[in-house]
Amino acid sequence: MRSSGLSIFQISRTVIILGIFISVLVFWVNDRLVPSSLYFNQRVKAQMESGENKSKEKGHEVINNLSMYGLRNRLFFVNRFSADTSTMEGIVILEHDTHQNIIRKIVANKGVYEDGSWRFYQNITYEFDENGQVKGEPQYQEEEIMPIPESPRDFLDQRQSPEVMDIEQLNNYIWKLSRSGATTVIRNLKVELYQRFTIPLASIIIILLGIPFSLMMKRRATGLSSIGISIMVGFLYYVVNAVSIALGKSGTLTPGLAASLSPILGLIFSIHLIKNLP
C-alpha cells in the first residue's frame, strides 16, 4: 500500500477514526454512567452492611462517620448526621489558617439546624498558637449559635467521594473548597478532574503509538517483534501516566501538566516515529 503511493494517514485513517470514537465513548461513559453506578453500588453495600430498609426515604437518611471540607478552611467530622431532623451528633471541627496550621478546634455533643443557623449543645472550643499548642483555657458553652455557613443540604451533597461525582459536580466541589484554603486537597481533586479529560485520550494515543510499529512488519519475525514492542510501549505509557499523577499530587507538577503529561509525550513520540517511517 505504501509502494502504491498511499500515505500513512490514508492507510491508518479507519483505525484513527475508531480510536477517536472509542475515546469519545469512554469519556461519556466515565462521566455519565460510572459515577452513578459507583454511587448506587456504595448505597447497596452500605444498606446490606447496616441492614437498613432499602425503601427508606431519602429525607430520612442517616449518615454515620461523615467528614467533609467546608468553607473558611474547616474540616468537619460528624459521628452521626440525620437528614430528616437536620441534626448532627458527635461533632469535631478543625479550623486551619492559610498554611493549613490548626488554629481552633470545636468539639460538640450535638448540633441542630434551626432558622438558618446551627445551634450547638455542650460544645468546647480550643484555641491554638502558631506552634500548635493550646493557648488559654478551653471555652465551654452549654448552648451556642455557631457561624457555620453550611446547610444540611451541603453536608448531604458533599458527603460523596470524588469517584462518584461527574465532572460538573467535581468542578463545583473544587470551587467550594477553593474558598476554604485546603490546598493539598484541592490539588489532588484538580488532578482527578483533569484526568477525566485525559484518560479517554489513551485509546487514540495507544493507536498512534502502534501505527509505526505495525508498518514495520515486512517479515514474520519482524512482525512478531513489532507486536511485542507495541505492547511494551503501551505499558510504558501507563507507567509514565502513573508517575506523572503521583508527581502532580505531591505538588512537583501542576495538576494540569500531571494529568496531560503522558498524552503529550505519547503524541510527540508517535508523531516522531511516524515521520521517520520510510
Buried (B, 14 or more C-beta within 10 A) or exposed (E): EEEEEEEBEEBBEEBBEEBBEBBEEBBEEBBEEBBEEBBEEBBEEEEEEEEBEEEEEEEEBBBEEBEBBBBEBBBBBBEBBBBEEBBBBBBBBBBBEEEEEBBBBBBBEBBBBEEEEBBBBEBBBBBBEEEEEEEEEEEEBEEBEBEBEBBBEBBBBBBBEBEBBBBEBBBEBBEBBEEBBBBEBBBBBBBBBBBBBBBBBBBBBBBBBBBBBBBBBEEEEEBEBBBEBBEEBBEBBEEBBEBBBEBBBEEEBBBBBBBBBBBBBBBEBBEEBBEEEE
